[in-house]
Amino acid sequence: MSGSIARDVNRSLLECCLARMVPRGTATGLKKEVRLMGRKFWLKRFVVALLVAGALLFAVELAKGHDPGDAAVLAALWGALSAALFTLIGYLRYRRDPACMVPRS
């Protein structure tokens, strides 16, 4: 019984991944792959990470008693670095195996 459940789960996961990768309206569809996450997705991900990291670092630097100008510069530099690393690592994981980016349900 558990073997058939595992096969059903694996089959549904495979169908989900293929449905995301196969464009609609193609008969075979396996040769064409749709880009799920284009430049707009990765740019938006970078900007959101930059804003969150920058705001958090700015607040921490102000709480430590640093000058607001110095805190802004430090937050901008380290926020950009952390956002770039976060986005780059996500992109590399996606390129290696797009199925890893499919949310688990």
C-alpha positions as CSV (number, residue, x, y, z in Angstrom):
1,M,0.0,0.0,0.0
2,S,2.7,2.5,0.9
3,G,4.6,1.7,-2.3
4,S,1.7,2.7,-4.4
5,I,1.2,5.9,-2.4
6,A,4.9,6.8,-2.9
7,R,4.5,6.1,-6.7
8,D,1.4,8.3,-6.8
9,V,3.2,11.1,-5.0
10,N,6.3,10.9,-7.3
11,R,4.0,10.8,-10.4
12,S,2.1,13.8,-9.3
13,L,5.3,15.7,-8.5
14,L,6.7,14.8,-11.9
15,E,3.5,15.9,-13.6
16,C,3.6,19.2,-11.7
17,C,7.2,19.9,-12.7
18,L,6.4,19.0,-16.3
19,A,3.3,21.1,-16.4
20,R,5.4,24.1,-15.3
21,M,8.1,23.4,-17.9
22,V,5.9,22.5,-20.9
23,P,4.3,25.3,-22.8
24,R,0.6,25.0,-23.3
25,G,-0.6,24.0,-26.8
26,T,2.4,21.9,-27.8
27,A,1.9,18.3,-28.7
28,T,5.2,16.9,-27.5
29,G,6.3,19.9,-25.5
30,L,9.3,18.1,-24.0
31,K,11.8,19.8,-26.3
32,K,10.7,23.3,-25.4
33,E,11.3,24.6,-21.9
34,V,9.5,27.6,-20.5
35,R,11.7,29.9,-18.4
36,L,9.8,30.1,-15.2
37,M,12.0,32.6,-13.5
38,G,13.2,35.3,-15.9
39,R,15.2,38.5,-15.4
40,K,12.2,40.3,-13.8
41,F,11.9,37.7,-11.1
42,W,15.5,37.8,-10.2
43,L,15.7,41.6,-10.2
44,K,12.6,41.8,-8.0
45,R,14.1,39.2,-5.6
46,F,17.4,41.3,-5.4
47,V,15.5,44.5,-4.8
48,V,13.3,43.0,-2.0
49,A,16.4,41.4,-0.3
50,L,18.3,44.7,-0.6
51,L,15.5,46.7,1.0
52,V,14.9,44.3,3.8
53,A,18.6,43.8,4.6
54,G,19.4,47.5,4.2
55,A,16.5,48.5,6.5
56,L,17.5,46.0,9.1
57,L,21.1,46.9,9.1
58,F,20.3,50.6,9.2
59,A,18.1,50.1,12.3
60,V,20.8,48.0,14.0
61,E,23.4,50.7,13.3
62,L,21.2,53.4,14.7
63,A,20.4,51.3,17.8
64,K,24.2,51.0,18.3
65,G,24.4,54.8,18.4
66,H,26.2,55.4,15.0
67,D,25.7,58.6,13.0
68,P,22.7,58.2,10.6
69,G,24.9,59.1,7.6
70,D,27.5,56.5,8.5
71,A,24.7,54.0,9.3
72,A,23.1,54.6,5.8
73,V,26.4,54.0,4.0
74,L,27.2,50.8,5.9
75,A,23.6,49.5,5.5
76,A,23.7,50.2,1.7
77,L,27.0,48.5,1.2
78,W,26.4,45.4,3.3
79,G,22.7,45.2,2.2
80,A,23.8,45.2,-1.5
81,L,26.4,42.5,-0.8
82,S,24.0,40.3,1.1
83,A,21.2,40.8,-1.5
84,A,23.7,39.9,-4.3
85,L,24.8,36.7,-2.5
86,F,21.2,35.7,-1.7
87,T,20.1,36.2,-5.3
88,L,23.2,34.6,-6.8
89,I,22.9,31.5,-4.7
90,G,19.2,31.2,-5.5
91,Y,19.9,31.6,-9.2
92,L,22.7,29.0,-9.2
93,R,20.4,26.5,-7.4
94,Y,17.7,27.2,-9.9
95,R,20.1,26.6,-12.9
96,R,21.4,23.4,-11.4
97,D,17.9,21.9,-10.9
98,P,14.7,23.9,-11.5
99,A,12.6,21.3,-9.7
100,C,14.3,22.4,-6.4
101,M,12.6,25.8,-6.7
102,V,9.1,24.2,-7.0
103,P,7.3,24.8,-3.6
104,R,6.5,21.6,-1.7
105,S,2.9,21.2,-0.8
